[in-house]
Each structure stands twice: as structure tokens, then as C-alpha cells.
Amino acid sequence: SPHEPSRPSTTRVARKVSGRTEASEIDVNLSIEQEPGPKGARGRFRFVDRTSKTAVDMTNPGWLQVTSGWAAVTGRGRIGDDERAFTVIVERADPLDERGSSTLTILGEDGYQLSRIVPTNTFRVSPSR
């Protein structure tokens, strides 16, 4: 996916992505962190899109990758009524958006894809490397 460019990853530092917004069309609540080492991430991601009437709930995050202004976490949860694996990607300035908007993208194991513009500075990513 163009939202998943090759980026260096490390397991030697603690990583975290968080953010929350309640906008007219979407609600987002994200708090995922991962300690140094091989253990998986912990936390939760909840997303409601009133336009498509879709609810997404990641309750079992697996691996968190971060770099400056970008984070991705892959895990398991529900998209609508279906349990499945998916990846959540947040970008402070999406290079695929001509305005460089902040975006949230969800990619499901079965080809499911949903991408929404979110208010600037909705998400905090650390460390910013």
C-alpha cells in the first residue's frame, strides 16, 4: 500500500501512538504502546464512521511501528460485525493527499480499505525518529 512505505523499525525503544477526536463524521480514540523488546503492543483503537456507518475496534494490537509523523499498528479486532486482522495507519501529513492533510487509514486482511482526513495534530507519535 502507498500508505506503508518502507521505514526503518526498531525494537530497542518504547513506542506510542495516541489521539482522540470527535468530529461531525468520525469519532476516533487511539492509545497503543509497545515496550522495548519482542513483546507485542497493548492498548486499544476505536473508530466510528457515521458516513459509511462503520465501527472498527482493535482489541488485540500486535506490532507498533513509528517514525516522525507516522505510525502503524497491526492487530485483530472487529470491522463492523466481522472479526479480522487489520492495520491502522496514521499520518500527520499524508504525502498522497495534495493538501498534505492528516489522515487515518484502515487496511483489512480481505482488501478492506477506509481512509479519512482527521483534524491536524489529532495524533501524537513517540519517539519521533
C-alpha positions as CSV (number, residue, x, y, z in Angstrom):
1,S,0.0,0.0,0.0
2,P,1.3,3.5,-0.7
3,H,0.4,4.3,3.0
4,E,3.0,1.7,4.1
5,P,6.3,2.9,2.6
6,S,9.5,1.2,3.7
7,R,10.6,2.7,7.0
8,P,13.3,1.6,9.5
9,S,11.9,-0.2,12.5
10,T,13.5,-0.9,15.9
11,T,12.5,-3.0,18.9
12,R,15.0,-1.3,21.2
13,V,12.9,1.7,22.2
14,A,9.4,2.2,23.7
15,R,6.9,3.4,21.2
16,K,3.4,5.0,21.5
17,V,0.7,6.5,19.3
18,S,-2.4,8.2,20.8
19,G,-5.1,10.6,19.8
20,R,-8.8,11.4,20.1
21,T,-11.2,13.3,18.0
22,E,-15.0,13.7,17.8
23,A,-15.8,15.3,14.5
24,S,-19.0,15.6,12.6
25,E,-18.5,12.4,10.6
26,I,-16.0,10.4,12.7
27,D,-15.0,9.6,16.2
28,V,-11.5,8.2,16.9
29,N,-10.0,7.0,20.2
30,L,-6.5,5.6,19.9
31,S,-4.0,4.6,22.6
32,I,-1.4,2.0,21.6
33,E,2.0,1.5,23.2
34,Q,4.8,-1.0,23.0
35,E,7.7,-1.5,25.3
36,P,11.2,-2.3,24.0
37,G,11.8,-6.0,23.1
38,P,9.8,-8.6,21.2
39,K,6.5,-8.5,23.1
40,G,3.5,-7.1,21.2
41,A,1.8,-3.8,21.7
42,R,-1.0,-3.1,24.1
43,G,-3.9,-0.7,24.1
44,R,-7.0,0.0,22.0
45,F,-8.2,1.6,18.9
46,R,-11.9,2.6,18.4
47,F,-13.2,4.3,15.3
48,V,-16.8,5.2,14.2
49,D,-17.5,6.5,10.7
50,R,-21.0,7.9,10.5
51,T,-20.8,8.3,6.8
52,S,-20.3,4.7,6.0
53,K,-21.9,3.5,9.2
54,T,-18.8,1.5,10.1
55,A,-17.4,0.8,13.6
56,V,-13.8,-0.5,14.0
57,D,-12.5,-1.8,17.3
58,M,-8.9,-3.2,17.6
59,T,-8.7,-5.0,20.9
60,N,-5.6,-7.1,20.3
61,P,-2.8,-5.0,18.8
62,G,0.2,-6.9,17.6
63,W,3.1,-4.7,16.5
64,L,3.6,-0.9,16.5
65,Q,5.9,0.9,14.1
66,V,6.6,4.6,14.4
67,T,8.7,7.3,12.8
68,S,8.3,11.1,12.7
69,G,4.7,11.9,12.0
70,W,3.7,8.4,11.1
71,A,2.6,5.3,13.0
72,A,1.1,1.9,12.0
73,V,-0.2,-0.9,14.2
74,T,-1.4,-4.3,13.0
75,G,-3.7,-6.4,15.1
76,R,-7.0,-8.1,15.5
77,G,-10.5,-6.8,16.2
78,R,-13.8,-6.1,14.6
79,I,-14.7,-4.1,11.5
80,G,-18.5,-3.9,11.7
81,D,-19.7,-7.4,12.7
82,D,-16.6,-9.2,11.4
83,E,-13.6,-10.3,13.4
84,R,-10.4,-9.9,11.3
85,A,-6.8,-8.8,11.2
86,F,-6.2,-5.2,10.1
87,T,-3.6,-2.4,10.1
88,V,-4.3,1.2,11.3
89,I,-2.0,3.9,9.8
90,V,-1.9,7.5,11.0
91,E,0.0,10.2,9.1
92,R,0.5,13.8,10.3
93,A,1.0,14.9,6.7
94,D,-0.1,12.3,4.1
95,P,2.1,12.5,1.1
96,L,-0.7,11.0,-1.1
97,D,-3.0,13.9,-0.2
98,E,-2.3,17.0,-2.4
99,R,-3.0,19.2,0.7
100,G,-0.8,17.2,3.0
101,S,-3.7,16.5,5.4
102,S,-3.5,14.4,8.5
103,T,-5.1,11.0,7.7
104,L,-6.2,7.8,9.3
105,T,-6.2,4.6,7.1
106,I,-7.5,1.2,7.9
107,L,-6.4,-1.8,5.8
108,G,-8.2,-5.1,6.3
109,E,-6.8,-8.6,5.6
110,D,-9.5,-9.1,2.9
111,G,-8.7,-6.0,0.9
112,Y,-10.9,-3.7,3.0
113,Q,-9.7,-0.1,2.9
114,L,-11.0,3.1,4.5
115,S,-9.2,6.4,4.7
116,R,-10.3,9.6,6.3
117,I,-8.9,13.1,6.8
118,V,-8.7,14.0,10.5
119,P,-8.0,17.3,12.2
120,T,-4.3,18.3,12.2
121,N,-2.4,17.3,15.3
122,T,-5.0,14.7,16.3
123,F,-2.3,12.1,16.8
124,R,0.8,12.1,18.9
125,V,3.6,9.6,18.0
126,S,6.7,8.9,20.1
127,P,9.5,8.5,19.8
128,S,9.7,10.8,16.7
129,R,12.7,9.2,15.0
